Amino acid sequence: MKDKNLLDDIESKSLDELNNLANKIIDNLEKKSLEDSVEEYQELLKLNNYIQKKFQQETKYISKRTKEKIEQIITYGKKTKKTIEKS
């Protein structure tokens, strides 16, 4: 691969940027012979593992935020119901 340090700053990239990077590596792999592409394939595997981890983190974050919002809605609904019953 021309840029050896492509994966050096992957932590700062979004999932879309990481996906685009993986697609570029795949395109390069398709154009080369198997013997010439071992290093790029290893980089692609590393990138894939990182994308999976980042996706799992994002999924956990979204689930957590959704649960918090649902709890807020339920709590607010209970407060509203008590206010209506007092009236």
C-alpha positions as CSV (number, residue, x, y, z in Angstrom):
1,M,0.0,0.0,0.0
2,K,1.4,3.4,-0.9
3,D,0.4,5.0,2.4
4,K,1.7,2.8,5.1
5,N,0.2,5.0,7.8
6,L,-3.4,4.9,6.5
7,L,-4.5,3.1,9.6
8,D,-2.6,5.3,12.0
9,D,-5.5,7.8,12.5
10,I,-8.4,5.4,12.2
11,E,-9.6,6.3,15.7
12,S,-10.5,9.8,14.6
13,K,-12.5,8.6,11.6
14,S,-16.3,8.1,11.4
15,L,-17.8,4.7,10.4
16,D,-18.5,6.1,6.9
17,E,-14.9,7.2,6.4
18,L,-13.7,3.8,7.6
19,N,-16.1,2.1,5.2
20,N,-14.8,4.2,2.3
21,L,-11.2,3.4,3.3
22,A,-12.0,-0.4,3.3
23,N,-13.6,0.0,-0.1
24,K,-10.5,1.6,-1.5
25,I,-8.3,-1.2,-0.1
26,I,-10.6,-3.8,-1.6
27,D,-10.5,-2.0,-5.0
28,N,-6.7,-2.0,-4.8
29,L,-6.7,-5.7,-3.9
30,E,-8.8,-6.6,-6.9
31,K,-6.3,-5.0,-9.2
32,K,-3.2,-6.8,-7.9
33,S,-2.0,-10.4,-7.8
34,L,-2.3,-12.4,-4.7
35,E,1.4,-12.3,-4.0
36,D,1.5,-8.5,-4.2
37,S,-1.5,-8.0,-1.9
38,V,-0.7,-9.8,1.3
39,E,0.2,-6.7,3.2
40,E,-2.9,-4.8,2.0
41,Y,-5.1,-7.8,2.9
42,Q,-3.6,-7.8,6.5
43,E,-4.4,-4.0,6.7
44,L,-7.9,-4.7,5.5
45,L,-8.4,-7.3,8.2
46,K,-7.1,-4.9,10.9
47,L,-9.5,-2.2,9.6
48,N,-12.4,-4.6,9.5
49,N,-11.8,-5.6,13.2
50,Y,-11.6,-1.9,14.2
51,I,-14.8,-1.1,12.2
52,Q,-16.6,-4.0,14.0
53,K,-15.5,-2.7,17.4
54,K,-16.4,0.8,16.6
55,F,-19.8,-0.3,15.3
56,Q,-20.4,-2.2,18.6
57,Q,-19.5,0.8,20.6
58,E,-21.9,3.0,18.6
59,T,-24.7,0.5,19.0
60,K,-24.2,0.3,22.7
61,Y,-24.2,4.1,22.9
62,I,-27.4,4.4,20.9
63,S,-29.1,1.7,23.0
64,K,-28.1,3.5,26.2
65,R,-29.3,6.9,25.0
66,T,-32.6,5.3,23.8
67,K,-33.1,3.6,27.2
68,E,-32.4,6.9,29.0
69,K,-34.9,8.8,26.8
70,I,-37.6,6.1,27.3
71,E,-37.1,6.3,31.0
72,Q,-37.4,10.1,30.8
73,I,-40.6,9.8,28.9
74,I,-42.0,7.3,31.4
75,T,-41.0,9.5,34.3
76,Y,-42.5,12.6,32.7
77,G,-45.7,10.7,31.9
78,K,-46.0,9.6,35.5
79,K,-45.5,13.2,36.8
80,T,-48.1,14.5,34.3
81,K,-50.6,11.8,35.3
82,K,-50.2,12.7,39.0
83,T,-50.7,16.4,38.1
84,I,-53.9,15.6,36.1
85,E,-55.2,13.4,39.0
86,K,-54.7,16.2,41.5
87,S,-56.7,18.6,39.4
